[in-house]
Amino acid sequence: MNNDENLTLNQQIESARQRLHDLYKQYGFGHACVLEQAMFLDELINQYNRMYSE
């Protein structure tokens, strides 16, 4: 993995985290779109972790 790929993934994670925060403020914890965004963020974080565990 090069630094550009890492930066892009970090940016994606930060963007997804911010979107999750915004959705949570708007809809609350149990709303479907909040849960969907949380799962999306989890997958990005898992992808990040897999890159560093190999």
C-alpha positions as CSV (number, residue, x, y, z in Angstrom):
1,M,0.0,0.0,0.0
2,N,1.3,3.4,-0.8
3,N,0.7,6.7,1.0
4,D,-1.9,7.9,-1.5
5,E,-4.1,4.8,-1.0
6,N,-3.8,5.3,2.8
7,L,-4.7,8.9,2.6
8,T,-7.7,8.2,0.5
9,L,-8.9,5.5,2.8
10,N,-8.3,7.8,5.8
11,Q,-10.3,10.5,4.1
12,Q,-13.1,8.1,3.3
13,I,-13.2,7.0,6.9
14,E,-13.3,10.6,8.2
15,S,-16.0,11.5,5.7
16,A,-18.1,8.5,6.7
17,R,-17.6,9.2,10.3
18,Q,-18.8,12.8,9.9
19,R,-21.8,11.7,7.9
20,L,-22.7,9.2,10.6
21,H,-22.5,12.0,13.2
22,D,-24.7,14.3,11.1
23,L,-27.3,11.5,10.5
24,Y,-27.3,10.6,14.2
25,K,-28.0,14.3,15.1
26,Q,-30.8,14.4,12.6
27,Y,-32.5,11.1,13.1
28,G,-31.3,9.5,16.4
29,F,-29.6,6.2,16.9
30,G,-32.2,3.7,15.8
31,H,-33.0,5.1,12.4
32,A,-32.3,2.8,9.4
33,C,-30.1,5.3,7.6
34,V,-28.0,5.8,10.7
35,L,-27.5,2.1,11.1
36,E,-26.7,1.7,7.5
37,Q,-24.0,4.4,7.7
38,A,-22.6,2.8,10.8
39,M,-22.2,-0.5,8.9
40,F,-20.6,1.3,6.0
41,L,-18.1,3.0,8.4
42,D,-17.4,-0.3,10.1
43,E,-16.5,-1.8,6.7
44,L,-14.1,1.0,5.9
45,I,-12.4,0.6,9.3
46,N,-12.2,-3.2,8.8
47,Q,-10.6,-2.6,5.4
48,Y,-8.1,-0.2,7.0
49,N,-7.3,-2.8,9.7
50,R,-6.9,-5.6,7.2
51,M,-4.4,-3.5,5.3
52,Y,-2.2,-3.1,8.4
53,S,-2.6,-6.7,9.6
54,E,-1.1,-8.2,6.5
